[in-house]
Amino acid sequence: MVRRAVAAGVGLLVLVLLVVGVRGCLNNRKEQALKDYNRDVAGLVQDADQNTDDFFQTLGTGGSSPNDLQTQVNQLRVRAEGQTRSAVKLDVPGEMLPAHRNLVLTLSLIQEAVGKVAEKLPSALASDATVAENAVKGISGEMQAFTSADVVYTRRVAAIIQQILDKEEIGGQTIQRSSFQQNLGWLDPDIVARRIGSDAGRGAGGGATREPTPGTHGHSLVSTAVGDRTLVAGGAPNRIRASSNVTFRAVIANQGENSETDVRVRVRIRGAGKTITAQETVDETKAGTNAEVSVALGQAPPIGEAVQITVEVRPVPGEGKTDNNSQTYTALFTRS
């Protein structure tokens, strides 16, 4: 009987150890699955953020034909569709299902908005004011989807993921933040019209048709530099060291009697293959003062071929004198 009791005790101990071991394995597997899901979501959101950055940069660059611009935006739509499909295919732990449904909703909002904007671009850049204004209003309305995507992600994805991780006492994890909506100015039809270069659509918000404020308006281009080299117009080509993302620093002067908002500075490179265009927007310039803006090219420039670089401060409403808004430099990009 003693031997039987001992055997039964050993058997019970082995059973307990097996149960504890199995439970530990299951807990470890569950914890790893939650960590993996959080990591996968972070990767997708980072990719989506980059795609929306490219989207707004493409819209604001200007200098393209309506069809070319539509093609570029459609390429970003295809990328957004791929991100949504990747989200649908994720392995999702049961606890994360509510967060996952909202993740798919978030990426779908972005995908659909990019596609709708692409559809409206040719009309927004048309010369007919009625057609252009209606399309600009439509584009401005679609921009609300990016704000909504940020809200849904923050409150119904990131917050739930954090809640589940805290409940399971899983620490050391980073919850990815989103920044899909780049600038709330995209919700204003007047600003949208200016940023995409829709001259005929500037009455879309009702404000663009009003007379500019009294007094003079306008800017001049003071100087342009790349690194520690200030570009010089005329004479021998400016030798510029090439990189994957050359950045131009333009100093502009507000020579008017009014502060100006949403001032666009554009860099355009011609003469060696396809024209390269990049643009940045200054939120505000003060009357009688200078402002500096950095314009990143966003791609590698042509190497070893003479090119023409035009740096331009785009005219603002009410600006009459524009002959000092731009400068063209001959340049040669080199590897050293």
VOBA-1610 file (N, C-alpha, C; in pm, whole numbers, padded with zeros to 5 digits, always signed):
BEGIN
Met+00083-00121+00000Met+00000+00000+00000Met+00086+00127+00000Val+00200+00117+00078Val+00290+00233+00081Val+00348+00259-00058Arg+00390+00146-00124Arg+00447+00163-00257Arg+00343+00219-00355Arg+00220+00172-00340Arg+00114+00224-00428Arg+00090+00373-00403Ala+00092+00411-00274Ala+00070+00552-00241Ala+00183+00639-00298Val+00307+00589-00283Val+00421+00663-00338Val+00411+00675-00489Ala+00375+00564-00554Ala+00360+00568-00701Ala+00252+00666-00742Ala+00139+00665-00668Ala+00031+00758-00700Ala+00076+00902-00683Gly+00155+00926-00574Gly+00205+01063-00551Gly+00298+01109-00662Val+00387+01016-00703Val+00480+01050-00813Val+00402+01078-00941Gly+00301+00993-00966Gly+00221+01013-01086Gly+00149+01146-01084Leu+00096+01183-00966Leu+00027+01311-00954Leu+00123+01427-00975Leu+00245+01412-00918Leu+00346+01518-00936Leu+00383+01534-01083Val+00401+01422-01151Val+00433+01428-01294Val+00321+01496-01372Leu+00196+01463-01335Leu+00080+01523-01403Leu+00077+01673-01381Val+00102+01715-01256Val+00103+01858-01225Val+00212+01929-01304Leu+00332+01868-01307Leu+00442+01929-01383Leu+00410+01939-01531Leu+00343+01836-01585Leu+00303+01841-01726Leu+00204+01955-01752Val+00104+01967-01661Val+00004+02074-01677Val+00070+02210-01670Val+00159+02227-01569Val+00228+02355-01556Val+00314+02383-01679Gly+00383+02279-01727Gly+00468+02298-01845Gly+00389+02335-01968Val+00277+02265-01989Val+00191+02294-02105Val+00135+02435-02095Arg+00090+02472-01973Arg+00034+02605-01955Arg+00141+02712-01980Gly+00262+02685-01932Gly+00370+02780-01956Gly+00400+02797-02103Cys+00400+02684-02176Cys+00424+02692-02321Cys+00315+02771-02391Leu+00189+02745-02349Leu+00077+02817-02410Leu+00085+02966-02381Asn+00121+03000-02256Asn+00133+03142-02220Asn+00244+03209-02299Asn+00357+03139-02314Asn+00468+03194-02391Asn+00429+03214-02537Arg+00356+03115-02590Arg+00311+03125-02729Arg+00214+03241-02746Lys+00124+03257-02650Lys+00027+03366-02655Lys+00097+03501-02648Glu+00193+03512-02555Glu+00267+03638-02540Glu+00341+03672-02668Gln+00406+03574-02729Gln+00481+03598-02851Gln+00389+03638-02965Ala+00270+03575-02971Ala+00174+03609-03077Ala+00129+03754-03064Leu+00105+03801-02941Leu+00063+03940-02919Leu+00176+04036-02957Lys+00298+04001-02920Lys+00413+04085-02957Lys+00430+04089-03108Asp+00417+03975-03173Asp+00432+03970-03319Asp+00326+04055-03388Tyr+00204+04048-03336Tyr+00097+04127-03398Tyr+00127+04277-03384Asn+00168+04319-03266Asn+00201+04460-03245Asn+00313+04504-03339Arg+00413+04417-03358Arg+00523+04449-03447Arg+00475+04459-03592Asp+00389+04368-03635Asp+00337+04370-03772Asp+00255+04496-03798Val+00173+04533-03699Val+00093+04655-03714Val+00184+04777-03726Ala+00287+04782-03643Ala+00379+04896-03648Ala+00443+04909-03786Gly+00483+04798-03846Gly+00543+04801-03978Gly+00447+04853-04084Leu+00323+04806-04077Leu+00222+04852-04175Leu+00192+05000-04160Val+00182+05047-04037Val+00150+05189-04015Val+00267+05277-04059Gln+00389+05233-04036Gln+00505+05308-04084Gln+00502+05319-04237Asp+00470+05209-04304Asp+00462+05210-04450Asp+00349+05302-04497Ala+00235+05298-04428Ala+00122+05382-04466Ala+00154+05530-04444Asp+00225+05561-04335Asp+00266+05698-04310Asp+00356+05749-04424Gln+00451+05666-04466Gln+00541+05705-04574Gln+00463+05726-04704Asn+00365+05641-04728Asn+00286+05653-04850Asn+00205+05783-04850Thr+00146+05819-04736Thr+00070+05943-04731Thr+00163+06064-04741Asp+00283+06054-04684Asp+00380+06163-04702Asp+00410+06183-04850Asp+00433+06073-04921Asp+00460+06081-05065Asp+00339+06138-05140Phe+00220+06102-05095Phe+00097+06149-05157Phe+00086+06302-05148Phe+00102+06357-05028Phe+00090+06501-05012Phe+00205+06575-05080Gln+00324+06516-05078Gln+00438+06577-05146Gln+00413+06582-05296Thr+00360+06475-05352Thr+00332+06470-05495Thr+00227+06574-05533Leu+00121+06586-05454Leu+00017+06684-05484Leu+00072+06827-05479Gly+00158+06855-05383Gly+00205+06991-05363Gly+00321+07032-05450Thr+00379+06936-05523Thr+00496+06968-05603Thr+00462+07051-05724Gly+00354+07017-05792Gly+00317+07090-05913Gly+00414+07063-06026Gly+00395+07134-06137Gly+00485+07122-06250Gly+00460+07004-06341Ser+00361+06921-06307Ser+00329+06806-06391Ser+00200+06831-06467Ser+00183+06760-06578Ser+00056+06769-06648Ser-00049+06697-06565Pro-00178+06729-06584Pro-00283+06661-06506Pro-00277+06510-06518Asn-00250+06459-06637Asn-00245+06314-06654Asn-00124+06253-06584Asp-00010+06322-06591Asp+00110+06271-06521Asp+00087+06269-06371Leu+00027+06375-06320Leu+00001+06382-06176Leu-00097+06273-06134Gln-00199+06251-06216Gln-00296+06145-06185Gln-00227+06009-06185Thr-00137+05987-06279Thr-00064+05859-06284Thr+00019+05838-06158Gln+00088+05943-06114Gln+00171+05932-05994Gln+00086+05901-05871Val-00028+05967-05859Val-00115+05943-05743Val-00176+05804-05751Asn-00209+05759-05870Asn-00263+05623-05884Asn-00160+05517-05842Gln-00033+05544-05866Gln+00070+05452-05820Gln+00072+05444-05668Leu+00047+05555-05603Leu+00040+05555-05456Leu-00087+05485-05408Arg-00194+05494-05487Arg-00317+05420-05453Arg-00291+05270-05458Val-00219+05224-05560Val-00186+05081-05571Val-00105+05037-05449Arg-00011+05121-05408Arg+00068+05089-05289Arg-00022+05080-05165Ala-00117+05172-05154Ala-00209+05171-05039Ala-00297+05046-05041Glu-00338+05004-05158Glu-00418+04880-05169Glu-00337+04760-05120Gly-00208+04757-05155Gly-00123+04648-05109Gly-00109+04646-04958Gln-00104+04763-04898Gln-00094+04770-04752Gln-00223+04719-04687Thr-00337+04750-04745Thr-00464+04701-04692Thr-00470+04549-04703Arg-00428+04495-04818Arg-00428+04349-04835Arg-00335+04281-04734Ser-00220+04343-04711Ser-00126+04286-04614Ser-00188+04282-04475Ala-00264+04385-04442Ala-00330+04388-04310Ala-00433+04276-04299Val-00509+04254-04404Val-00612+04149-04402Val-00550+04012-04379Lys-00428+03991-04430Lys-00364+03859-04424Lys-00287+03834-04293Leu-00283+03931-04205Leu-00207+03914-04081Leu-00264+03800-03995Asp-00176+03734-03921Asp-00219+03639-03818Asp-00262+03721-03697Val-00388+03705-03656Val-00444+03792-03553Val-00482+03710-03430Pro-00419+03735-03315Pro-00464+03670-03191Pro-00608+03709-03161Gly-00683+03618-03098Gly-00824+03643-03072Gly-00851+03773-02999Glu-00766+03805-02901Glu-00787+03927-02823Glu-00774+04054-02908Met-00701+04044-03019Met-00673+04161-03101Met-00773+04180-03216Leu-00874+04095-03224Leu-00970+04106-03335Leu-01037+04243-03344Pro-01083+04301-03230Pro-01143+04435-03242Pro-01045+04539-03296Ala-00921+04535-03249Ala-00821+04628-03300Ala-00795+04604-03449His-00794+04477-03488His-00761+04445-03627His-00869+04493-03724Arg-00994+04478-03685Arg-01103+04527-03772Arg-01086+04677-03797Asn-01046+04750-03696Asn-01029+04894-03713Asn-00900+04928-03785Leu-00799+04842-03777Leu-00679+04863-03857Leu-00712+04853-04006Val-00788+04752-04043Val-00828+04737-04183Val-00912+04856-04227Leu-01002+04904-04139Leu-01082+05022-04170Leu-00991+05144-04193Thr-00892+05161-04107Thr-00800+05274-04119Thr-00731+05275-04255Leu-00673+05162-04292Leu-00599+05156-04418Leu-00694+05165-04539Ser-00815+05116-04523Ser-00913+05127-04632Ser-00953+05273-04655Leu-00967+05350-04547Leu-00999+05492-04561Leu-00892+05564-04643Ile-00766+05534-04615Ile-00656+05597-04687Ile-00657+05554-04833Gln-00670+05426-04856Gln-00670+05372-04993Gln-00780+05436-05077Glu-00901+05441-05023Glu-01013+05498-05098Glu-00995+05647-05124Ala-00944+05720-05025Ala-00927+05864-05042Ala-00823+05894-05149Val-00712+05822-05150Val-00608+05843-05252Val-00666+05816-05391Gly-00746+05711-05403Gly-00807+05679-05532Gly-00905+05786-05577Lys-00987+05836-05484Lys-01085+05940-05520Lys-01015+06069-05562Val-00908+06104-05492Val-00834+06226-05530Val-00775+06209-05670Ala-00720+06091-05699Ala-00664+06067-05833Ala-00770+06087-05941Glu-00892+06039-05914Glu-00999+06054-06012Glu-01031+06200-06041Lys-01021+06285-05939Lys-01065+06424-05952Lys-00956+06519-06002Leu-00831+06474-06006Leu-00722+06565-06039Leu-00733+06628-06178Pro-00761+06552-06285Pro-00770+06618-06416Pro-00875+06729-06418Ser-00989+06707-06354Ser-01092+06811-06349Ser-01048+06929-06265Ala-00979+06901-06154Ala-00933+07009-06066Ala-00832+07099-06136Leu-00757+07044-06232Leu-00655+07121-06303Leu-00703+07169-06440Ala-00833+07157-06464Ala-00890+07204-06590Ala-00896+07356-06592Ser-00916+07413-06711Ser-00922+07559-06724Ser-01063+07613-06699Asp-01164+07528-06704Asp-01302+07569-06678Asp-01321+07588-06527Ala-01356+07708-06484Ala-01364+07739-06341Ala-01469+07655-06270Thr-01585+07635-06333Thr-01691+07558-06269Thr-01647+07414-06245Val-01587+07354-06348Val-01538+07216-06336Val-01428+07207-06231Ala-01333+07300-06238Ala-01219+07296-06146Ala-01262+07318-06002Glu-01351+07413-05979Glu-01393+07443-05841Glu-01466+07324-05779Asn-01553+07260-05855Asn-01624+07143-05801Asn-01527+07030-05766Ala-01428+07010-05854Ala-01331+06904-05828Ala-01243+06936-05707Val-01203+07062-05693Val-01122+07103-05579Val-01199+07083-05449Lys-01328+07117-05449Lys-01411+07093-05330Lys-01416+06944-05298Gly-01427+06862-05403Gly-01430+06718-05382Gly-01300+06666-05322Ile-01187+06718-05372Ile-01056+06676-05319Ile-01043+06718-05173Ser-01085+06841-05143Ser-01081+06888-05005Ser-01164+06799-04913Gly-01280+06755-04961Gly-01364+06666-04882Gly-01299+06532-04858Glu-01229+06479-04959Glu-01162+06350-04943Glu-01050+06357-04839Met-00993+06475-04821Met-00884+06490-04724Met-00929+06463-04580Gln-01058+06471-04555Gln-01108+06440-04421Gln-01085+06294-04386Ala-01073+06209-04487Ala-01050+06066-04461Ala-00917+06043-04390Phe-00816+06125-04420Phe-00687+06108-04356Phe-00695+06146-04207Thr-00772+06251-04178Thr-00793+06287-04038Thr-00870+06176-03966Ser-00973+06123-04032Ser-01051+06014-03973Ser-00965+05891-03950Ala-00876+05862-04043Ala-00788+05745-04029Ala-00698+05760-03906Asp-00648+05881-03882Asp-00567+05904-03763Asp-00648+05881-03635Val-00773+05929-03635Val-00858+05914-03516Val-00891+05767-03491Val-00932+05696-03595Val-00967+05554-03580Val-00846+05475-03532Tyr-00732+05500-03595Tyr-00613+05424-03554Tyr-00575+05453-03409Thr-00573+05581-03372Thr-00530+05618-03237Thr-00623+05563-03130Arg-00755+05574-03153Arg-00852+05540-03049Arg-00902+05396-03055Arg-00895+05333-03171Arg-00953+05200-03185Arg-00853+05092-03226Val-00729+05132-03252Val-00626+05032-03282Val-00515+05041-03177Ala-00444+05153-03177Ala-00332+05167-03083Ala-00377+05154-02939Ala-00491+05217-02906Ala-00538+05212-02767Ala-00575+05071-02724Ile-00639+04995-02812Ile-00678+04857-02778Ile-00555+04768-02767Ile-00460+04784-02857Ile-00336+04705-02849Ile-00267+04730-02715Gln-00258+04857-02676Gln-00195+04889-02548Gln-00272+04827-02432Gln-00404+04833-02440Gln-00488+04777-02333Gln-00466+04626-02318Ile-00459+04555-02430Ile-00440+04410-02425Ile-00301+04376-02371Leu-00200+04447-02416Leu-00065+04421-02368Leu-00054+04447-02217Asp-00119+04553-02172Asp-00117+04583-02028Asp-00190+04474-01949Lys-00303+04429-02002Lys-00381+04324-01935Lys-00299+04197-01920Glu-00222+04163-02022Glu-00140+04041-02019Glu-00004+04065-01953Glu+00015+04188-01903Glu+00139+04225-01834Glu+00262+04203-01923Ile+00246+04246-02048Ile+00356+04237-02145Ile+00416+04376-02160Gly+00536+04395-02110Gly+00600+04525-02115Gly+00706+04532-02223Gly+00771+04648-02230Gly+00880+04665-02324Gly+00839+04676-02469Gln+00711+04706-02496Gln+00662+04715-02634Gln+00635+04861-02670Thr+00663+04895-02795Thr+00636+05030-02846Thr+00512+05028-02934Ile+00418+05114-02905Ile+00297+05125-02986Ile+00320+05233-03092Gln+00310+05195-03218Gln+00336+05287-03328Gln+00230+05397-03334Arg+00274+05521-03350Arg+00181+05632-03370Arg+00161+05655-03520Ser+00053+05724-03555Ser+00025+05753-03696Ser+00032+05904-03720Ser+00057+05940-03845Ser+00052+06081-03887Ser+00007+06085-04032Phe-00112+06030-04057Phe-00162+06022-04195Phe-00200+06160-04249Gln-00266+06241-04166Gln-00301+06377-04209Gln-00181+06467-04187Gln-00125+06517-04295Gln-00001+06593-04285Gln-00023+06737-04241Asn-00133+06796-04285Asn-00156+06939-04260Asn-00305+06968-04276Leu-00365+07031-04174Leu-00509+07057-04179Leu-00547+07159-04286Gly-00448+07226-04343Gly-00478+07316-04455Gly-00538+07244-04574Trp-00513+07112-04584Trp-00570+07034-04695Trp-00722+07023-04685Leu-00781+07062-04574Leu-00927+07059-04561Leu-00991+07187-04616Asp-00911+07285-04651Asp-00960+07414-04701Asp-00949+07416-04854Pro-01061+07428-04925Pro-01057+07426-05072Pro-00965+07532-05132Asp-00963+07653-05071Asp-00874+07758-05123Asp-00729+07714-05119Ile-00689+07655-05007Ile-00551+07611-04991Ile-00521+07493-05083Val-00616+07402-05095Val-00598+07289-05187Val-00572+07339-05328Ala-00652+07436-05373Ala-00637+07490-05508Ala-00497+07547-05528Arg-00448+07622-05429Arg-00314+07681-05442Arg-00206+07574-05442Arg-00221+07475-05355Arg-00115+07375-05341Arg-00102+07285-05463Ile-00214+07252-05528Ile-00205+07165-05644Ile-00189+07245-05774Gly-00191+07378-05764Gly-00172+07461-05882Gly-00295+07474-05968Ser-00414+07472-05904Ser-00539+07485-05979Ser-00579+07632-05984Asp-00533+07702-06087Asp-00566+07845-06099Asp-00716+07866-06116Ala-00780+07780-06196Ala-00923+07796-06221Ala-01007+07756-06100Gly-00949+07681-06008Gly-01027+07633-05893Gly-01013+07717-05769Arg-00950+07834-05780Arg-00922+07913-05660Arg-01045+07979-05599Gly-01157+07970-05665Gly-01278+08023-05604Gly-01358+07916-05532Ala-01301+07796-05518Ala-01376+07683-05462Ala-01420+07706-05318Gly-01338+07776-05239Gly-01373+07797-05099Gly-01444+07927-05074Gly-01459+08007-05176Gly-01527+08134-05158Gly-01432+08247-05122Gly-01315+08213-05067Gly-01224+08317-05023Gly-01131+08364-05133Ala-01104+08276-05229Ala-01004+08311-05331Ala-01052+08418-05426Thr-01183+08443-05432Thr-01235+08543-05524Thr-01233+08682-05462Arg-01207+08694-05332Arg-01204+08824-05267Arg-01077+08898-05305Glu-01082+09031-05296Glu-00967+09113-05325Glu-00861+09091-05217Pro-00731+09092-05255Pro-00626+09082-05154Pro-00633+09200-05058Thr-00578+09185-04941Thr-00579+09294-04843Thr-00504+09413-04899Pro-00540+09535-04856Pro-00474+09656-04908Pro-00324+09653-04884Gly-00251+09720-04971Gly-00107+09724-04960Gly-00041+09631-05060Thr+00090+09638-05067Thr+00164+09557-05164Thr+00184+09414-05113His+00201+09322-05209His+00221+09181-05179His+00336+09129-05264Gly+00408+09032-05214Gly+00505+08964-05299Gly+00635+08931-05230His+00712+08846-05299His+00840+08799-05249His+00947+08813-05356Ser+01071+08801-05311Ser+01184+08786-05404Ser+01272+08673-05353Leu+01344+08613-05446Leu+01440+08509-05409Leu+01573+08576-05380Val+01623+08561-05257Val+01748+08626-05217Val+01868+08541-05254Ser+01867+08413-05220Ser+01982+08326-05248Ser+01939+08181-05240Thr+02024+08095-05298Thr+02003+07951-05292Thr+02136+07884-05261Ala+02134+07789-05170Ala+02257+07719-05132Ala+02230+07570-05125Val+02337+07493-05148Val+02335+07347-05129Val+02455+07315-05041Gly+02430+07264-04920Gly+02539+07243-04827Gly+02602+07377-04792Asp+02736+07387-04805Asp+02803+07513-04775Asp+02831+07595-04901Arg+02772+07555-05013Arg+02794+07626-05139Arg+02672+07709-05177Thr+02692+07840-05193Thr+02587+07928-05242Thr+02592+07929-05394Leu+02481+07902-05458Leu+02479+07893-05604Leu+02490+08032-05666Val+02559+08036-05780Val+02583+08161-05851Val+02525+08148-05991Ala+02447+08248-06034Ala+02389+08247-06168Ala+02491+08302-06267Gly+02496+08241-06386Gly+02589+08286-06488Gly+02728+08229-06466Gly+02810+08233-06569Gly+02947+08184-06556Gly+02954+08034-06561Ala+03060+07980-06499Ala+03083+07836-06500Ala+02975+07763-06421Pro+02949+07636-06456Pro+02846+07561-06383Pro+02881+07548-06235Asn+02782+07555-06150Asn+02800+07529-06008Asn+02820+07379-05988Arg+02931+07341-05927Arg+02957+07199-05902Arg+02895+07161-05768Ile+02803+07064-05772Ile+02729+07024-05653Ile+02753+06876-05628Arg+02789+06843-05507Arg+02810+06702-05473Arg+02675+06632-05467Ala+02663+06526-05543Ala+02536+06453-05551Ala+02519+06362-05431Ser+02395+06339-05395Ser+02360+06243-05290Ser+02221+06190-05322Ser+02173+06098-05238Ser+02041+06040-05265Ser+01929+06139-05237Asn+01958+06246-05164Asn+01853+06343-05131Asn+01913+06482-05115Val+01955+06542-05226Val+02012+06676-05224Val+01908+06775-05171Thr+01951+06865-05083Thr+01859+06963-05025Thr+01904+07104-05061Phe+01812+07183-05114Phe+01838+07323-05149Phe+01784+07412-05036Arg+01863+07510-04994Arg+01821+07606-04893Arg+01798+07740-04963Ala+01673+07780-04971Ala+01638+07906-05037Ala+01603+08011-04933Val+01660+08129-04949Val+01624+08243-04864Val+01534+08333-04947Ile+01416+08361-04895Ile+01322+08446-04966Ile+01290+08568-04880Ala+01258+08678-04946Ala+01226+08802-04876Ala+01082+08841-04905Asn+01008+08868-04799Asn+00874+08923-04814Asn+00890+09073-04832Gln+00874+09122-04955Gln+00896+09263-04986Gln+00769+09345-04984Gly+00657+09282-04948Gly+00532+09353-04945Gly+00502+09415-04810Glu+00384+09467-04800Glu+00338+09531-04676Glu+00245+09439-04597Asn+00234+09315-04642Asn+00144+09220-04579Asn+00217+09090-04549Ser+00180+09025-04438Ser+00225+08889-04415Ser+00153+08797-04512Glu+00220+08691-04554Glu+00162+08598-04651Glu+00161+08457-04592Thr+00062+08379-04629Thr+00052+08241-04581Thr+00058+08144-04698Asp+00102+08021-04666Asp+00105+07914-04764Asp+00188+07953-04887Val+00310+07996-04863Val+00400+08040-04969Val+00480+07920-05021Arg+00473+07895-05149Arg+00537+07778-05208Arg+00670+07814-05274Val+00772+07733-05245Val+00903+07748-05307Val+00931+07620-05386Arg+00959+07635-05514Arg+00973+07518-05602Arg+01112+07514-05664Val+01168+07393-05671Val+01296+07369-05737Val+01270+07276-05856Arg+01321+07315-05971Arg+01300+07234-06091Arg+01434+07215-06163Ile+01466+07090-06198Ile+01592+07057-06264Ile+01562+07003-06403Arg+01617+07069-06505Arg+01595+07028-06644Arg+01729+07009-06715Gly+01723+06934-06825Gly+01839+06926-06913Gly+01905+06792-06920Ala+01866+06697-06836Ala+01927+06563-06839Ala+01819+06461-06807Gly+01750+06416-06908Gly+01642+06320-06885Gly+01515+06388-06836Lys+01440+06315-06757Lys+01312+06364-06709Lys+01330+06479-06611Thr+01245+06581-06624Thr+01249+06695-06533Thr+01222+06650-06389Ile+01301+06701-06296Ile+01282+06671-06154Ile+01226+06796-06087Thr+01117+06779-06013Thr+01054+06892-05945Thr+01032+06858-05798Ala+01063+06954-05711Ala+01038+06938-05568Ala+00988+07072-05513Gln+00914+07066-05406Gln+00853+07187-05353Gln+00832+07177-05203Glu+00843+07289-05134Glu+00808+07299-04994Glu+00722+07423-04974Thr+00643+07423-04867Thr+00553+07533-04839Thr+00591+07600-04707Val+00602+07732-04710Val+00625+07810-04588Val+00489+07851-04535Asp+00459+07815-04410Asp+00327+07845-04355Asp+00300+07994-04352Glu+00399+08076-04318Glu+00377+08221-04312Glu+00509+08295-04326Thr+00506+08406-04400Thr+00619+08498-04405Thr+00571+08634-04355Lys+00656+08702-04279Lys+00623+08832-04222Lys+00667+08943-04317Ala+00586+09048-04323Ala+00619+09161-04409Ala+00754+09220-04372Gly+00839+09243-04474Gly+00967+09306-04452Gly+01074+09218-04393Thr+01053+09088-04388Thr+01153+08998-04328Thr+01188+08886-04426Asn+01300+08818-04397Asn+01343+08704-04476Asn+01298+08574-04410Ala+01287+08471-04490Ala+01255+08336-04440Ala+01342+08237-04517Glu+01382+08131-04450Glu+01461+08026-04515Glu+01379+07899-04524Val+01381+07833-04638Val+01307+07709-04655Val+01399+07606-04720Ser+01394+07484-04670Ser+01473+07374-04725Ser+01386+07289-04815Val+01432+07269-04937Val+01358+07189-05035Val+01441+07066-05067Ala+01398+06949-05020Ala+01468+06824-05048Ala+01427+06771-05185Leu+01526+06730-05263Leu+01497+06685-05399Leu+01419+06554-05400Gly+01445+06468-05302Gly+01368+06345-05291Gly+01417+06231-05379Gln+01518+06254-05459Gln+01574+06150-05546Gln+01714+06191-05589Ala+01787+06096-05643Ala+01923+06124-05687Ala+01920+06207-05816Pro+02001+06312-05824Pro+02004+06394-05945Pro+02089+06329-06053Pro+02083+06377-06178Pro+02168+06322-06284Pro+02314+06357-06258Ile+02403+06262-06280Ile+02546+06280-06251Ile+02623+06313-06379Gly+02706+06414-06371Gly+02801+06441-06479Gly+02744+06508-06601Glu+02621+06557-06596Glu+02560+06626-06709Glu+02518+06766-06666Ala+02545+06864-06749Ala+02507+07002-06717Ala+02355+07013-06716Val+02303+07076-06613Val+02158+07093-06599Val+02127+07238-06563Gln+02001+07272-06580Gln+01951+07403-06540Gln+01863+07385-06416Ile+01898+07455-06309Ile+01821+07448-06185Ile+01747+07580-06168Thr+01615+07574-06167Thr+01534+07695-06146Thr+01471+07688-06007Val+01498+07789-05927Val+01438+07801-05794Val+01341+07917-05799Glu+01217+07894-05757Glu+01112+07994-05775Glu+01025+08006-05651Val+00997+08129-05612Val+00894+08157-05512Val+00764+08181-05589Arg+00667+08095-05569Arg+00543+08106-05645Arg+00468+08234-05605Pro+00408+08304-05703Pro+00337+08428-05672Pro+00223+08407-05573Val+00198+08507-05491Val+00086+08505-05397Val-00024+08597-05449Pro-00148+08582-05401Pro-00256+08671-05446Pro-00220+08818-05425Gly-00242+08897-05528Gly-00215+09041-05521Gly-00074+09080-05559Glu+00010+08983-05593Glu+00150+09014-05628Glu+00157+09059-05773Gly+00210+09179-05794Gly+00220+09232-05929Gly+00357+09214-05990Lys+00461+09231-05913Lys+00598+09222-05963Lys+00650+09080-05938Thr+00681+09007-06045Thr+00725+08868-06030Thr+00859+08840-06098Asp+00925+08945-06152Asp+01049+08920-06224Asp+01166+08888-06131Asn+01148+08906-06000Asn+01255+08872-05905Asn+01218+08751-05820Asn+01118+08676-05864Asn+01072+08560-05787Asn+01157+08435-05810Ser+01235+08434-05918Ser+01305+08310-05951Ser+01445+08338-06001Gln+01526+08233-06001Gln+01662+08240-06054Gln+01697+08104-06113Thr+01770+08105-06223Thr+01812+07981-06287Thr+01964+07971-06280Tyr+02009+07854-06238Tyr+02153+07829-06221Tyr+02194+07712-06311Thr+02309+07726-06376Thr+02369+07614-06446Thr+02448+07533-06343Ala+02434+07401-06345Ala+02499+07319-06242Ala+02546+07187-06299Leu+02639+07125-06227Leu+02690+06994-06262Leu+02698+06913-06131Phe+02622+06806-06123Phe+02626+06719-06006Phe+02741+06620-06022Thr+02822+06610-05919Thr+02938+06520-05922Thr+02934+06425-05804Arg+03012+06318-05811Arg+03016+06220-05703Arg+03111+06261-05591Ser+03192+06360-05614Ser+03287+06402-05510Ser+03311+06551-05519
//
